[in-house]
Each structure stands twice: as structure tokens, then as C-alpha cells.
Amino acid sequence: MSDYDEYRRKWRLILGQEAQGDNGGPELDARATGMDATLEALYNSDERKGGLGPSTPNVNRWLGDIRKYFPTDTVQLLQRDALERLGLQQMLLEPELLETIQPDVHLVGTLLSLKNVLPERSRETARMVVRKVVEEIEKQLRQPLLQAVSGRRRQSIRNRRPRHADIDWDQTIRVNMKHYQPQYRTVLPVNLRGQKRSKASLKHIILLIDQSGSMATSVVYAGVLSCILASLPSVKTHVVAFDTSVVDLTARLPDPIELLFALQLGGGTDIGRALKYAEQLNVAPRDTVLVLLSDLFEGGSVANMLQSVRRLVHSGLTFLPILALNDQGAPAFDQEVAAQFTELGLKPFASTPGAFPEVLAKALYG
């Protein structure tokens, strides 16, 4: 097949069967024909009526077909589109279908939002799906998070002005090699390095998680990361979920499955109420990092929320307003509230899960 024919074939698959035209269009081989049929079943309205629909056998067959024809990341995208475009949340209530789905963090978010309507026979399968994704996320993020926090902590307790007995000569020589004096065959110790005898103070992380439906994937990542943090002896971790009410989930640590299934995705948002609760936990501001994970769409009083923000900032803690914690780029967020946060000296931002460990470590230890 020439490059031109391949180019036409790809565009034919993108545009669908309606682009075939009277001239027949490019010829599709057996594999491309199968790919075309799975895409038509999802994206063509006429085919949708007789193709997927809520029929369990049809959906089951389609789930198998997309795994046959497409790579994993595309399979996950097609599954998400099926859930959103065709309203196939009902298929998640069937354990047989759950077992055929390619699990990802978006699917976990959907399952958590449906957990209260899952029939008894589907719940164990749902937990297995969630556990599989959580274990994969934890495998990716555990070491980077532990290394970032521990590394920054070690740097923070280095003594730049040590007493003679506390000098770390090995480190001192290394950092002063540029001051080597060949005529004297010695190194001038311009910059001394040493270890403090006292340990660094215990750091406190307060993680406020907005559990509105739009934050689903961010919530999953935040839940796993908070459980990893709970395993660090140098950090005290508080996890608080909120919608229009506030629930302290710290007792669920360090089990990410129990933590995630304790969340109630969906509903309204009262950020101000969550911040007031955080004020009660803020007993050592200089050693506290408050992470507010929210798109800042406030359902309560914006004025009251900003008053709490001011009090927390003025207390001396480090305030991290994170708009999203996922790999999907810039989220939808309340730009007016974000601008008011900026006026208070804060910098609302979105973070990928991979970048978050270094962001948090820097907030903890500078």
C-alpha cells in the first residue's frame, strides 16, 4: 500500500462510513473493516441505535473488539466515550462486563461515583478493578514521592554553619574542590557542611479533596498519594473530603481502597466549610502544608471562603491550591476565584501526578 493509499485509509476511518461517497472510497482490508465497524457503533448515530445500546451481549462483544483492534490507551479513550456518549453506566453494574473492561483511572472515577447503586454481585468485581488501577498508580508514584520528600528533608537539616565537632568533612571537601590550592596541596573550606544534632521537626500535611464529580480522576490520584504519605514517619497526614459537608478520612489511611470507597463523588461544593475545618487542624502553621485540591467552583459564600484563606495564609502555613491532579492538562476552573487567590499571594495551578512529588517536597522543606 502506497503512502497516499494509507493516508486515504486513515482519513476514511476518521470520517466514518458517510465519507465513503459514491465512488466507493479507499479499499479497507479485514482489520480496517473491523476497526471501522467498532467506531461506527460508537460514533454514528444511526448505527448506535442498532449497534451498541444497552444490550449486554452487544456491549460485551464491542469491548472485546476494541481491545482486538486498538492499543490500550485508545481502548481506554473509546470506553470513556462509550460511557459519556451512550450512557452505558448501566454496563458497569454487570460483573461480567466489568471483567472485560480495560481498567484505568477514569473508569475508577466512574465506579466510585456509582458505588452506591452497584448491586451486591458487582461490588467485589468493582473493588478488584479499582485495586488493579490503584496498585499500578502506587507502583508509579511511590518511589518518586518517597525520594523527593526524603531528599528534600535531608537537605533541609544540613548545617551550613556547623561547629567543629559537627563538620561533615567528606561533604565539605566535595563542595570546596573548586577552592583547591595546588601550591599548598590543600582545599580551602570556604563552605562548611555539617549535620544538625537535632532532628527536623515533624511536618504536617492537610489534604482537602473536592469530591465533586468533575474532580473524579484527581480524587483517585490524591487518594493514592495521601496513603503513600501516611507511610512516612517524618510527615503527619490529614485527609479531608468535602462537598457541601466535610468528612475527615484520616482514619482510613493507609489503605487506598478503603479511602477511595469512603468518598462520595458528586454533589455540591462548599470550599469555605472545608477551609474552616482545616483551620482547626492548623496547630503548627510553620510546619504545615495545606493542599486544596479543587476547581474552585464555590457553591457556598465566596466571601466567607476568602476570609478563611486569608486567615490560613496569615497564620504562616504553606498553601497549595491545586486545580487538578491528572495528566489531562489545564482543567475548567473558576477563573474569578483563582484571580482572587492570586491577589492573596497564592498561585493556583494544575499538576500532573508525576510532578506532584517534587512540588510537595519543595513546599515541605523549601
N, C-alpha and C positions, 0 to 999 in steps of 0.2 A: 504494500500500500504506500503510495506516494505521500509526501508531507501535505500536499494540497488535499488529498482524499481524507487523510487523518484529521486535518483542520475542519473540513466539512462535516465529518462524522461527529466530532466533538460538539460543534455548534448545533447539529441536529438533535443530539441528546440534551443539550441545554435548553433548546427552544421547544422540544416536545413534538408529538405527532402532528399537531396542527401546522407545523412548519414543513411538513413533508411536501406539500404542494402537488400540483397536477403532474409534474414531471417525475414524480416518484422519489426525488431526493437521493442522497447518498445511500449506497447499499450497506446494511448492517449485518455483521456476522452474528452467529448464535449467541455469543456472550453479550455483544452490544444490544441485541434484541431483548435479552433478559433484563439488562440494566434499564432499557427504555421502558419495559413493562412495569418495573418496580417504581420508577419515577412517575410514570403516568398515574399509577394507582394512588400516589400521594398528592401530586400537584395538579392533575387535571380534574376539573370539577365534574364533568360527565362521567369519567372513569371512576371517580371517587364514589359515586352513588352505587355503582355495581361492583366496585373493586374491593376497597377495604371495609369501610363502615364499621359497625360494632361487632361484626361476626368473628367469633373466636378462631375458627379454622382459617379464615382468610388472613386475619392479622398474624396468626402463628406462621402461616406459610410465607407471608410477606417479610416477617422478621428474619426468617431463615434465608430468604432470597437476598436481602440487602447484605447480610453477612457473607454470602457467597460471592457477590459481585463487587463489593466496595471495601476499602481499608477501614480499620477500626475507627479513626477519627471521623470519617464520613458516615459510618454506621451510626455513631452517636448523634451526629447532626440530624440525620434523617429520622431517628427515633424521637428527638426533641420536636422536630417539625410535625411529626405524626401526632404527638400529644397535644400540641398547640393548635394545629390547623383542623384536625379531625375530631378533637375532643375525645381521644381514646384513653382518658384516665381510667375508664372502666376496665381496660385490659390489665391495669396494674392490680386489680382485685383478684385476678386469677393466678394462682401459683404456677400453673403450667406455662402461662405466658411469661411470668416473671423470670422463670428459669431460662428462657430463650433470649432475653434482652441482654444486650451488651451494656454492662453497668458503667456509669460514670457519675461525676459529681452532680450533674444536672438531674439525673434520674433519682439520686439520693434526695435532693431537694424536693422533688415532686412526691416521692414516697413519704417523706416526713410531713408534708402538707396534707397527705391523705391518710395518715396513720390512724386517725380516729374513726375512719369508715372502713378500714381494712377488715374483711371477715376473718374469723379465727383461723381458718385453714390457710390464709395467705400471710399471716403475721410472721411466722417463723421463716418463710421464704424471703419476705421483705427484710428481715433482720440479717439474713445471710447475704443478701445483695448489698445492704448498707455496710456490713462488716468487711466485705471484699474491697469496696472502694475506700473505706476508711484505712484499712491496712496498707493499701497502695499509697495513699496520701501520706500516711505516717512514715512509710519507708523512704519517701522522697524528702520529707521535711525534717525528720527527727535530727539527723546528724548536722545539717546546716544550722538549725536553730540552737542546738546544744553548743556547737563550736563557736557560733557568733556570740552568744551570751557569755560563755566561759572565757573566750578570748578577750572580750572587752573587759570583763571583770578582772582578769589578771593584769591587764594594762592599767586599770584604774587604781590598783593597790600598789603599783610600783612607786617607790620613794625616790623623788628626784633630788632630794637634799638629805641623804642618809647620814647618820652618824658613822664614825669609822668602823665600828663593830658590825654595822648593818650593810656595809657596801657589798654589792654583788660584783666581785672583781671580773668575773667572766663576761658579764653583760657590759660592764664599764669599759673593758678593753675593746670589746667588739664595736661599740658605738663611737669610740675615740680613735680608731685606726687611722682616720684622716689626719690626726694630730701627731702621727709618728714622727719622731726626731731622729733621723739616721745618724747624725753626728754623736748623739748621746745613746743611741740604740735603746730608745725608750719611747713610751707613749705618754703624752700629756693628758691627764684625766680631767679634761675641760668639763665634760658632762658626766656626773656620777650617777650610778644606778644602784638601787637597793630595794629591799623588800620591807614593807612595814611589818612590825611585830604584831600589831593588832589586825584582826580580820576586817574586811569590808562589811559595812552594815547590811542587814537583810533588806533586800528590795521588795517592793510591794507593787503588784500589777493588778489593776482593776479593769476588767474587760467588760464593757457594756455592749451587748449584742442586740441590735434591732432585728426582731424576728418577723417583720412584715414580709409579705410574700415576695416582694421584689428583691429581697436580700438573701434568697434561699441558698445560692451557691456560696456566698460569702459566709453565711452562718455555718455551713458544713466545714469549710476550711478553718474558721475561727474555733469551732468546737474541738477539732483535732489538735490545733496548735496549743490551745489552752491546756489540754490534757498532757501534752509534752512538757509544757512549762511547769505543770504541777509536780513533775518528777525531779525538778531542780531543787536541791536543798538551799541554794542561795537566793531563791525567789519565793515569795508568798503570792499565790494567785487566787483572785476572786473572780468568779464568772457570774454575771448578772444578765438575764434575758429580759427584754421588755417589749410590750406592745402598748396597750392602754393601761396595763398593770405591770408590776415588777416582780420577778421571781429570781431569788438567789439560788443558783445551781451549783455552788461551790461544793456541796456535799456529794455531788455526782462525780467529781474528779476522783481518780484519773481515768475513769472508764469512758472512752469517747462514745460508745454505743448507747450507754445509759444516758449520757449527757445529751446526745442528739435526739433521742426519743423522748426526752423530757421537754424539748422545745415545742412551742405551739406556733408553727408558721402560719402567717396570715393575720388579718385583723388590722386594727388601727395602730397609731403610734403616739406615744407621749414621752418624748425625749426628756422633757423637763422633770417629770416624775423620776425617771431613771437617774438623772444627774443629782437630784436631791438625795436619793438613796446612796449614791456614790459619796456625797459629802459626809455621810455618817461613817463611811469606811475610811475616810481620809485622815487617819490619825498620825501619820508621819509624812507630811507633804514632800519634804526634801528627798525622801527615798521612795516616792510613789510615782508611778506612770499610769495615767488613766487613758485607756484606749476606748474611744467611742466609735463603734462600727455602725454607721448609719448613713442613709442617703439624705438625711436632714429634712425630710418632708415631715414637719411637725404637725400633729393633729391637735395638740393642746395649745397653750398660750406660748407664743414665740417670745414675748417679753419676759415671762417667768423663766423660760428656758435660758435665755441670755443672762438673766441675773444669776442663775446657778453657775453658768460658765464663767462669769466674772469672778464670783467668789472662789471657785476652784482654781482659776488661773492666779488670782492674787494670793492664794494660800501658799504658792510656791511649787506645786506639783508640776510634772511634765504632762501636757495634754496633747494626745494624738487623735485628731478627728480623721478617721479613715472612711472614705465614701464607699469603697468596695474593696473586697479581698478576693480577687479572682483573676483569670487570665483573659478576660473579655475586653479589656481596655476601659476607656472613660465611661462611667455609668451615667444614668439620668439622676440628677440630684437637684435639690432646691438651691438655685444659684444665689438668690437673695440672702438666704440664711448663711450660705457659705461666705458671701461677701462680708456679712456682719461678723462672722468668726474671724475673718482676715483682719478686720478693723481692731479686733481684740488681741492681735498679735499671733493668731493661730494660722496654720496653713493646711486646710482640708485637702486631702489627696487620696487617690486610689493607689492600691499596691497589689502587685502580683504576690501569690503565696511564696514564691521563691525569693523575692526581695524583702519580704517582711522580717525575717530573722535579723538581718543587719540593721533595718530601721529600728526595731525594738531594742536591740543590743545598744545601739547608739543612744537611744532615749534613756536607757537604764544607767549607762556608765559613761556617756559622753565620748 
